Amino acid sequence: MTKKKNTVDEELIRTLAALLDETNLSELEIEQDDWRIRVARGTRMETVTAAAAPAAPPAAVPVAADPVEHPGSVKSPMVGTAYLAPAPGADAFVEIGSQVSEGQTVMIVEAMKTMNHIPAPHGGKITAILVQDGHPVEFGEPLMIIE
């Protein structure tokens, strides 16, 4: 009995690449049984060194509704580590009360040594920052609220 070699499913890869464009993600990885496919678009690489001591958590503003369902919720597009500033010791991209415009970088989520800039999906005022600098985040986890 001969073992069938794994073949590349080009249609699946094309579908995943189209999904990257539709969702504005920089990479996508799926794993099933004994195979894994990772599709990533060219991204600018940056080096971020972890700070010696964790930064103080941002001042929390109570959010009345569930942050996941809040219409101004900015959700993580991937699993990774959240960074609120471009480098250790640098000023944060945004703070509670900051006014942002659509497309402005509000934080970085590092995934597999790639620094993914998270843009504001719309303009408005930052009313809550729901993650701490250097802490892990999950896919779909609310990162902040922009109203």
Sequence and secondary structure as in RCSB ss.txt:
>XXXX:A:sequence
MTKKKNTVDEELIRTLAALLDETNLSELEIEQDDWRIRVARGTRMETVTAAAAPAAPPAAVPVAADPVEHPGSVK
SPMVGTAYLAPAPGADAFVEIGSQVSEGQTVMIVEAMKTMNHIPAPHGGKITAILVQDGHPVEFGEPLMIIE
>XXXX:A:secstr
         HHHHHHHHHHHHHHT SEEEEEETTEEEEEE           SS          SS TTT TTEEE
 SSSEEEESSSSTTS  S  TT EE TT EEEEEEETTEEEEEE SS EEEEEE S TT EE TT EEEEE 
